[in-house]
């Protein structure tokens, strides 16, 4: 699938107006269909005389539809105002990049669409009502359905209030973003190891491929680009990864030979956007989660519990990766390398998760302790020596920051106790961690 088409589908799925517009069209089509049934006279007499069907006249019908239309459009404005207030609160406390998690919320979209669709339905029905002077026509079935829609809107409003009250809760936002991280990480991991990345000397003498576009690389059709490279007997080495900014005129790739069509092939396989991030991008989801923690640690908010909650989710993501390979960006065809895309990898992922949080939590004893606990849990899940060395390096960074920034000896001793627990966990696993914890309690 073309990268631009995938970006279009992703953008369409996250656009706020699509669902409300669809419900407005559905309301109009429903009104036209029910009015056709009312005009056809095919409704049985027993049904039209039933107490469940509207039996009033034209004047009453117009009044009822007018009330439904005016009330639904008024409440729709209130829903929109509440949504804007929630967006402002989210932008201030959790970061503006998390706004898309609210705008793509189907609950908000369906609520607004329900009121706008009912409003459109009432307008379409009221224009067909005729009194005695105009030639009597009262759409009984359409009026009855309009009343049902009005009651449905009442239930939707109750749902919306409860839904928004939960969505602006920071724990709910953390859970939603961490679910994005979990899904993205699980989509990355593989059971089989890919081919080795060619050494730097392999790219000597290759031609640069400039790109005059600008924006963030959000989508890449890696398979299609690898197929193209194999068909044309060339090797392509992209210089940017998903989420990186493409600067106009700067090289976007290296390639063997001088094939004029390579620039067009790269443009067709990539899609740029004005903002960073795309669905399924693990790096983007991790950055969103880290931003929540960094903002929580700012002096204006000072909410270390949120930062610790984020750390727990990041540790769970590392445990999801344990025992699995991550793609290294190498694509082969017939056992020959045809495309290399720079990937974040395990080292880059761990740096992305913990560097900014550790730097902003340097003076917070509680957060540093939780960070050490998370790294301890992660290393108990991980068996690969290189990855365990990366986790151990971050533990040393935490301990160094604690020594430099914590002036209270008791706080420093608490951090050191967790540091020793990590060391015992590295040596003896969970049993060593338990023994270290017992020794600290006796001390």
C-alpha positions in Angstrom: 0.0 0.0 0.0 1.3 3.4 -0.9 2.7 5.4 2.0 0.7 8.5 1.1 -2.5 6.5 0.9 -1.8 5.1 4.3 -1.2 8.5 5.7 -4.5 9.7 4.2 -6.3 6.8 5.9 -4.6 7.5 9.1 -5.4 11.2 9.0 -9.0 10.5 8.1 -9.3 8.1 11.0 -8.0 10.7 13.4 -10.0 13.7 12.0 -12.6 15.0 14.3 -15.3 15.9 11.8 -15.7 12.6 10.0 -18.0 10.8 12.4 -20.2 13.9 13.2 -20.5 14.5 9.4 -21.5 10.9 8.8 -24.2 11.1 11.5 -25.6 14.3 10.0 -25.9 12.6 6.6 -27.4 9.6 8.3 -30.0 11.8 10.0 -30.9 13.5 6.7 -31.2 10.1 4.9 -33.3 8.6 7.7 -35.7 11.6 7.5 -36.1 11.3 3.7 -36.7 7.5 4.0 -39.3 7.8 6.8 -41.1 10.7 5.0 -41.4 8.6 1.9 -43.0 5.8 4.0 -45.4 8.3 5.6 -46.4 9.7 2.2 -46.9 6.3 0.6 -49.7 5.4 3.1 -48.4 1.9 3.5 -48.5 2.0 7.3 -51.3 -0.2 8.7 -54.1 1.5 10.5 -53.5 -0.4 13.7 -50.0 1.0 13.8 -51.0 4.6 13.1 -53.7 4.5 15.8 -51.3 2.9 18.3 -50.5 4.9 21.5 -46.8 4.5 20.6 -47.2 6.5 17.4 -47.6 10.3 17.3 -51.2 11.1 16.6 -51.2 14.9 16.9 -51.9 17.5 14.2 -49.6 19.7 12.1 -49.3 22.6 14.5 -48.3 20.3 17.3 -45.9 18.5 15.1 -44.2 21.7 14.1 -43.9 22.8 17.8 -42.5 19.4 18.8 -39.9 19.4 16.0 -39.0 22.9 16.7 -38.3 22.1 20.3 -36.2 19.1 19.3 -34.2 21.1 16.8 -33.5 24.1 19.1 -32.6 22.0 22.1 -30.3 19.6 20.2 -28.3 22.4 18.5 -28.1 24.2 21.9 -26.8 21.1 23.7 -24.4 20.5 20.7 -22.9 23.9 21.4 -22.5 23.0 25.1 -20.8 19.7 24.2 -18.4 21.6 21.9 -17.6 24.1 24.7 -17.0 21.3 27.2 -14.7 19.6 24.7 -12.7 22.8 24.2 -12.4 23.2 28.0 -11.1 19.7 28.3 -8.6 20.2 25.5 -7.3 23.4 27.2 -6.9 21.5 30.5 -5.1 18.6 28.7 -2.8 20.9 26.8 -1.8 22.7 30.0 -1.2 19.7 32.2 -0.3 16.9 29.9 1.1 18.6 26.8 -0.3 19.8 23.5 0.8 16.7 21.6 -1.7 14.7 23.6 -4.6 16.7 22.1 -5.0 14.2 19.3 -6.0 11.5 21.9 -9.0 13.7 22.7 -9.9 14.8 19.2 -9.9 11.2 17.9 -12.0 10.0 20.8 -15.0 8.2 19.3 -17.1 9.0 22.4 -16.8 12.7 21.9 -17.4 12.4 18.1 -20.4 10.2 18.5 -22.0 12.5 21.1 -21.6 15.6 18.9 -22.7 13.7 15.9 -25.8 12.4 17.7 -27.0 15.9 18.5 -26.1 17.3 15.1 -27.7 14.4 13.3 -30.9 14.7 15.4 -31.0 18.5 14.6 -30.6 17.8 10.9 -33.3 15.1 11.1 -35.8 17.5 12.8 -35.1 20.2 10.2 -35.8 17.8 7.3 -39.0 16.5 8.9 -40.4 19.9 10.0 -40.2 21.2 6.4 -42.7 18.6 5.3 -45.4 19.2 7.9 -48.6 20.8 6.4 -51.5 22.3 8.3 -55.1 22.6 7.1 -54.5 25.8 5.1 -51.5 24.1 3.3 -53.0 20.7 2.6 -52.9 18.4 5.6 -49.8 16.2 6.0 -48.4 15.0 9.3 -45.6 12.4 9.1 -46.6 10.3 12.1 -43.8 7.7 11.8 -41.1 10.4 11.3 -42.4 12.4 14.3 -42.3 9.2 16.4 -38.8 8.4 15.4 -37.9 12.1 16.1 -39.1 11.7 19.7 -37.1 8.5 20.1 -34.0 10.3 18.8 -34.6 13.1 21.3 -34.7 10.6 24.2 -31.5 9.0 22.8 -29.8 12.4 22.9 -30.7 12.7 26.6 -29.0 9.4 27.3 -26.0 10.4 25.1 -25.6 13.6 27.1 -25.5 11.7 30.4 -22.8 9.4 28.8 -20.8 12.3 27.6 -20.6 14.0 31.0 -19.3 10.8 32.6 -17.0 10.1 29.7 -15.3 13.5 29.7 -15.0 13.4 33.5 -12.9 10.2 33.1 -11.0 11.3 30.1 -9.5 14.4 31.7 -8.2 12.2 34.5 -4.4 11.9 34.1 -4.4 8.2 35.0 -6.8 7.5 32.2 -4.7 9.4 29.7 -1.6 7.5 30.9 -3.4 4.2 30.4 -4.6 5.2 26.9 -1.1 6.3 25.8 0.5 3.3 27.4 -1.9 1.0 25.4 -0.6 2.7 22.2 2.9 2.0 23.4 2.1 -1.7 24.1 0.4 -2.2 20.7 3.3 -0.4 18.8 6.0 -2.4 20.7 4.2 -5.7 20.1 3.9 -4.9 16.4 7.7 -4.3 16.2 9.0 -7.4 17.9 9.9 -10.4 15.8 10.9 -14.0 16.6 13.7 -14.2 13.9 16.8 -12.1 13.8 17.3 -10.0 10.7 20.5 -9.7 8.6 23.4 -7.7 9.8 23.7 -4.0 9.0 26.4 -3.4 6.4 29.5 -1.7 7.8 30.2 2.0 7.1 32.8 1.1 4.5 30.0 -0.5 2.4 28.6 2.9 1.6 31.8 4.5 0.4 31.4 6.1 -3.0 27.6 6.0 -3.0 25.5 8.8 -4.5 23.5 11.2 -2.4 19.7 11.5 -3.1 18.5 15.0 -2.1 14.9 15.7 -1.3 13.3 19.2 -1.6 10.4 18.3 0.7 10.1 19.4 4.3 8.3 17.8 7.2 8.3 14.8 9.5 8.6 11.4 8.0 5.4 9.7 9.3 4.9 6.8 6.9 7.3 4.5 5.0 6.4 1.7 2.7 9.6 -0.2 3.4 8.6 -3.4 1.5 7.6 -1.5 -1.7 10.9 0.5 -1.6 12.9 -2.7 -1.1 11.1 -4.4 -4.0 11.9 -1.4 -6.2 15.6 -1.4 -5.2 15.8 -5.2 -6.0 14.2 -4.8 -9.4 16.6 -2.0 -10.3 19.7 -3.7 -8.9 20.6 -1.0 -6.4 21.0 -0.6 -2.7 19.3 2.3 -0.8 20.3 3.6 2.6 17.8 6.0 4.1 19.3 8.7 6.3 16.1 9.5 8.2 13.9 7.2 10.3 10.2 7.6 11.0 9.6 10.7 13.2 12.7 12.5 11.9 12.5 15.9 10.2 13.3 16.0 6.5 15.1 19.2 5.6 14.6 20.7 2.1 17.6 20.1 -0.1 19.4 17.8 2.4 20.2 14.2 1.3 17.5 11.8 2.3 19.3 8.6 1.2 22.4 7.1 -0.3 22.3 4.7 -3.3 24.6 2.7 -5.4 24.9 3.8 -9.0 23.1 6.7 -10.6 19.5 5.8 -11.3 17.4 8.9 -12.0 14.2 7.3 -10.8 15.4 6.6 -7.3 14.3 10.0 -6.0 10.8 9.5 -7.3 10.7 5.9 -5.8 11.7 7.3 -2.4 9.0 10.0 -2.6 6.4 7.4 -3.5 7.4 5.2 -0.6 7.4 8.0 2.0 4.8 10.4 3.3 5.7 13.6 5.3 3.5 15.5 7.7 3.6 18.8 9.5 3.6 17.1 12.9 5.6 14.2 14.2 3.9 10.9 14.8 1.8 8.3 13.2 -0.4 5.4 14.3 1.7 2.4 15.3 4.9 4.4 15.7 6.5 3.1 18.9 8.9 6.0 19.2 6.0 8.6 18.9 3.9 6.8 21.5 6.9 6.6 23.9 7.6 10.3 23.5 4.0 11.1 24.3 4.2 9.0 27.5 7.5 10.6 28.5 6.1 14.1 28.0 3.4 13.4 30.5 6.0 12.4 33.1 8.2 15.4 32.3 5.3 17.8 32.6 4.3 16.2 35.9 7.8 16.8 37.3 7.8 20.5 36.3 7.7 22.9 39.3 4.3 24.3 38.1 2.6 20.8 38.4 4.9 18.9 40.8 3.1 15.5 40.5 5.6 12.8 41.1 2.9 10.1 41.3 2.0 10.6 37.7 5.7 10.3 36.7 6.0 7.1 38.7 2.9 5.7 36.9 4.5 6.5 33.6 7.6 4.7 34.7 5.6 1.6 35.5 4.1 1.5 32.0 7.5 2.0 30.4 8.9 -0.9 32.4 6.0 -3.1 31.2 6.9 -2.2 27.6 10.5 -3.3 28.2 9.2 -6.6 29.6 7.0 -7.0 26.5 10.2 -6.7 24.3 12.2 -9.2 26.4 13.0 -12.4 24.5 12.1 -10.9 21.2 14.2 -9.3 18.4 13.6 -5.8 17.2 13.8 -4.9 13.5 17.1 -3.4 12.5 15.9 -1.8 9.3 17.7 -4.2 6.9 15.6 -5.5 4.0 17.0 -8.3 1.8 15.9 -9.9 -1.4 17.5 -13.2 -2.5 19.8 -13.0 0.5 21.2 -9.6 -0.7 20.8 -6.3 1.2 18.7 -3.9 -0.9 17.5 -1.4 1.7 18.7 -0.2 5.1 16.5 2.1 7.2 17.8 3.6 10.5 15.9 2.1 13.4 15.8 3.1 17.0 16.7 -0.3 18.4 16.7 -1.4 22.0 19.4 1.1 23.1 17.7 4.0 21.6 14.3 2.9 22.9 15.6 2.8 26.5 17.3 6.1 26.1 14.1 7.6 24.9 12.2 6.2 27.8 14.4 7.2 30.7 16.9 9.9 29.9 14.5 12.9 30.0 12.6 11.6 33.0 15.8 10.9 35.0 17.2 14.4 34.1 14.0 16.1 35.3 13.7 13.9 38.4 17.3 14.4 39.5 16.1 16.0 42.8 13.1 13.7 43.4 14.0 10.8 45.6 10.7 9.0 45.1 10.9 9.1 41.3 14.5 8.0 41.3 13.7 5.0 43.6 10.8 4.0 41.3 13.1 4.3 38.3 15.5 1.9 39.9 12.7 -0.5 40.7 11.5 -0.4 37.1 15.0 -1.1 35.8 15.3 -3.9 38.3 12.0 -5.5 37.0 13.1 -5.0 33.4 16.5 -6.7 33.9 14.8 -9.7 35.6 12.7 -10.1 32.4 15.7 -9.7 30.1 18.2 -12.4 29.3 20.2 -10.8 26.5 23.6 -9.6 27.8 23.8 -6.5 25.7 20.4 -5.3 26.8 21.2 -6.1 30.4 24.3 -3.9 30.1 22.2 -1.1 28.7 19.8 -1.3 31.7 22.8 -1.4 34.1 24.2 1.7 32.5 21.0 3.6 33.2 21.1 2.4 36.8 24.6 3.9 37.1 23.3 7.2 35.7 20.5 7.3 38.2 22.9 6.6 41.1 25.3 9.3 39.8 22.5 11.8 39.7 21.3 10.9 43.2 24.8 11.4 44.6 25.1 14.8 42.9 21.7 16.2 43.7 20.4 14.6 46.9 21.7 16.5 49.9 19.7 14.5 52.5 21.7 11.5 53.7 18.6 9.5 54.5 17.2 10.0 51.0 20.6 9.0 49.5 20.6 5.9 51.6 17.2 4.9 50.3 18.3 5.3 46.7 21.5 3.4 47.5 19.4 0.5 49.0 17.5 0.2 45.7 20.8 0.4 43.8 22.1 -2.6 45.8 18.9 -4.5 45.1 19.5 -4.0 41.4 23.1 -5.3 41.7 21.9 -8.4 43.6 19.2 -9.0 41.0 21.8 -8.9 38.2 24.0 -11.4 40.0 21.4 -13.8 41.6 18.1 -13.0 40.0 14.9 -12.6 42.0 16.4 -14.5 44.9 19.2 -12.1 45.2 16.8 -9.2 45.1 14.8 -10.7 47.9 17.9 -11.3 50.0 19.0 -7.7 49.4 15.6 -6.4 50.4 15.6 -8.4 53.6 19.1 -7.2 54.5 18.0 -3.6 54.0 15.0 -4.1 56.3 17.2 -5.6 59.0 19.6 -2.7 58.7 
